[in-house]
């Protein structure tokens, strides 16, 4: 049996079909654009030469401050809310506790400290993650090999350390 429709009904069917196609295409475009925007914003930001130089300088300052037990320099390069997880698993929270622990650790574990940056990853222009090899050449001739990860923040036109994670790799 053939179904007869009027010209008006035919036009309505065509318009309904076009509207469904437009809605479908619009939905696809919205999903695609959302996917693109999400992936673009999640891309790693490559640090500029200046950012790289400034972050290297910050980590060098940290290393010198630890080596020389320079609390004035530490005060300048750490944020007030810094936290630190040391290789023993102990947490240090806040600048005062962190600096006290750093000074005590340098006193209890004498030796030449070396931090060699392996990677700098910016999360955005103000926040970054710095991975470094951390070695302490002990006075008895042995070398303690660890990793350190620093969270750095760009505040008031300068980089500061806001978190430190020290890891002692398993044997």
C-alpha positions in Angstrom: 0.0 0.0 0.0 1.3 3.4 -1.0 1.1 6.2 1.5 0.1 9.4 -0.1 1.1 12.7 1.5 0.4 16.2 0.5 3.1 18.7 -0.7 2.8 20.4 2.7 3.4 17.2 4.6 6.3 16.4 2.3 7.9 19.8 3.0 7.3 19.3 6.7 9.1 15.9 6.5 12.0 17.5 4.6 12.3 20.3 7.2 12.2 17.9 10.1 15.0 15.8 8.5 17.0 19.0 7.9 16.5 20.1 11.5 17.6 16.7 12.8 20.7 16.9 10.6 21.5 20.4 11.8 21.1 19.3 15.4 23.2 16.3 14.9 26.0 18.3 13.1 25.8 21.0 15.8 26.2 18.3 18.5 29.2 16.8 16.7 30.8 20.2 16.3 30.3 21.0 20.0 31.8 17.7 21.1 34.7 18.1 18.7 35.4 21.7 19.8 35.2 20.6 23.5 37.7 17.8 22.8 40.1 20.2 21.0 39.9 22.9 23.7 40.4 20.4 26.5 43.4 18.9 24.8 44.9 22.2 23.9 44.7 23.5 27.5 46.2 20.2 28.8 49.3 20.6 26.6 52.6 21.1 28.4 54.0 24.6 28.2 57.6 24.7 27.1 59.5 27.1 29.4 61.2 30.0 27.7 65.0 30.5 28.0 64.4 33.1 30.7 62.1 30.8 32.7 64.6 28.0 32.4 67.5 30.2 33.4 65.5 31.6 36.4 64.4 28.2 37.6 67.9 26.8 37.3 69.1 29.8 39.3 66.4 29.1 42.0 67.4 25.5 42.4 71.1 26.6 42.5 70.2 29.1 45.2 68.5 26.3 47.2 71.5 24.1 46.9 73.8 26.9 48.0 71.6 27.8 50.9 71.6 24.2 52.1 75.3 23.8 51.6 76.1 27.0 53.5 73.2 26.7 55.9 72.1 30.2 54.8 68.7 30.8 56.4 68.5 34.3 54.9 68.7 32.9 51.3 66.2 30.1 52.2 63.8 32.7 53.6 63.9 34.5 50.2 63.3 31.5 47.9 60.7 29.5 49.8 57.0 30.3 50.0 55.4 30.7 53.4 53.2 27.6 52.8 56.0 25.3 51.6 55.8 21.7 52.5 58.5 19.1 52.2 58.4 15.3 52.1 61.9 14.0 52.9 63.3 10.6 52.0 62.7 9.2 55.5 58.9 9.8 54.9 58.7 12.7 57.4 56.6 15.7 56.4 57.6 19.3 57.1 54.8 21.8 56.8 55.3 25.6 56.5 58.4 27.7 56.1 59.5 27.6 59.7 59.3 23.8 60.1 60.9 23.2 56.7 63.8 25.5 57.3 64.5 24.1 60.7 64.4 20.6 59.3 66.7 21.6 56.4 69.2 23.1 58.7 69.1 20.1 61.1 69.4 17.7 58.1 72.4 19.6 56.7 74.0 19.4 60.2 73.3 15.7 60.7 74.2 14.7 57.1 77.3 16.7 56.2 78.7 16.5 52.7 78.6 18.1 49.4 75.1 18.4 48.0 74.5 18.5 44.2 71.2 19.0 42.5 71.2 18.5 38.7 68.0 19.4 37.0 66.7 16.7 34.6 63.4 18.2 33.6 61.3 21.4 33.9 57.6 21.1 33.2 55.4 24.1 33.3 51.7 23.5 34.2 51.0 27.1 33.2 53.1 30.2 33.2 53.0 30.5 37.0 53.5 26.9 38.2 56.1 24.3 37.4 57.5 21.0 38.3 61.3 20.5 38.5 62.8 17.1 38.6 66.5 16.8 39.7 69.0 14.2 40.6 70.0 14.9 44.2 73.4 13.6 45.5 75.1 14.0 48.8 78.8 13.1 48.8 79.3 12.0 52.4 82.4 12.7 54.4 83.2 9.0 54.5 83.5 8.9 50.7 80.1 7.3 49.9 77.5 9.0 47.7 73.8 9.0 48.6 71.8 9.2 45.3 68.3 10.4 45.4 65.7 12.3 43.4 64.1 15.6 44.3 61.0 17.1 42.8 60.3 20.8 43.3 57.0 22.6 42.8 57.8 26.1 41.9 55.6 29.2 41.7 56.1 32.5 40.0 55.0 35.2 42.5 55.7 38.9 42.6 57.9 38.6 39.5 60.2 35.8 40.9 60.3 32.1 41.1 59.9 30.5 44.6 59.9 26.9 45.9 56.5 25.9 47.3 57.0 22.1 47.7 59.8 19.6 47.7 59.6 15.8 47.4 62.8 13.9 48.1 62.9 10.2 47.0 65.5 7.6 47.8 65.2 4.9 45.1 64.8 1.3 46.3 67.9 -0.8 45.9 
